[in-house]
Amino acid sequence: MNQLELEATIAERDVLRYTPAGVPIVSAILMHSSQQEEAGVARLVEFEIPAFAAGEISGRFGSAELGASYRFTGFLAKKNRNSKALVFHIIDFQAA
């Protein structure tokens, strides 16, 4: 199963664009920070992850407030066929 749920803020976001097939898409950088427990020790976890929203959700994502906290759901996939880098594909999101 490839399913990711992440609470993050939208740190950067590009303008709405269209793929050659005409699908609307918005790319962004999400920033996450949380306290996690690992082997009985508290650990601060902070990272940025590239993400994008495609299709109907792209309009709502494109107008979401920058810097606000949201709970995102989606999946991870390669940036492109020849890349090893991962991108978070946003399926849905709501205010956290």
N, C-alpha and C positions, 0 to 999 in steps of 0.2 A: 504494500500500500504506500502511496506517495501522497500524503496529505499533511499540510502544515497550517498551524494556527499560531498567529504571532501578534502580540500587542506591540505597536510601534508608532512612531510619528513620521510624517512625510517631511523629510529633510530637504529634498529637491524634487522638482517635477518639470518635465518638458511639456510643451504645448501638444494638443491633440493633433495627431497625424493619421494618415491612412496607408495601409499596406497596399501593394500592387493589386491585390484582390478586392480592395475597397473596404476592408475591415478597419474601423476606427481603433486607435491604440494610443495609450498614454504611458510613457516610461517615467520612472521615478527612482529615487534612492530612499529607502526606509531606514530609520535609525531605531534600534532597540536597546534598552537598558533594563536589567532586572537583577535581583538577588536570587541565586539558585543554590541548592545544597548538593554537594558532591562529596561522597565518602565521609559524610558527617561534618563537613566543613562548609561554611557559608562562602559563596564565591560571587563576586560582581561580574556580570556578563554584559558586555557592551559590543555592539557591532552594527555595521551598515550593510545592507543587502540591496542589490539592484532588483527592481520589480517592474512589472507592467500590468496594465489592465486592458483587455481587448474586448471588443463587441459592445453590448449595451451598457455594461458597467463602466466603460471608459468615460462616458459623459459625467456620471456622478463622481467618479474618482478625480476627473480633471477639475472639478469645482470644489473638491474637499479642501478644508482649511489647512494650509501649511503649518506645521508645528503642533497641530492638535493630535491627540492620542486616539488611535483607532485599533480595533481588533480585526485583523485580516485573516481570511481563510483562502487557501489555494494549494498549489503544488510547485515543486521544483523541477526544472528541466534545463538542459544545456542552452546556453545563449544562442548557439547555432549548431548545425550538424558537426562541424569540425572543431568546436570549442570544448574545453574542459571546464570553463567557468559556468556557474549555475545562476539562474535567474528565477525569482519568485513570481509565478503567474497568479495574479489576484483573481479569485472567483467571486468573492463578496467581501464586504467590510461594513462595520458599524462603529459608532462612537463608543469609546471604551469607558 
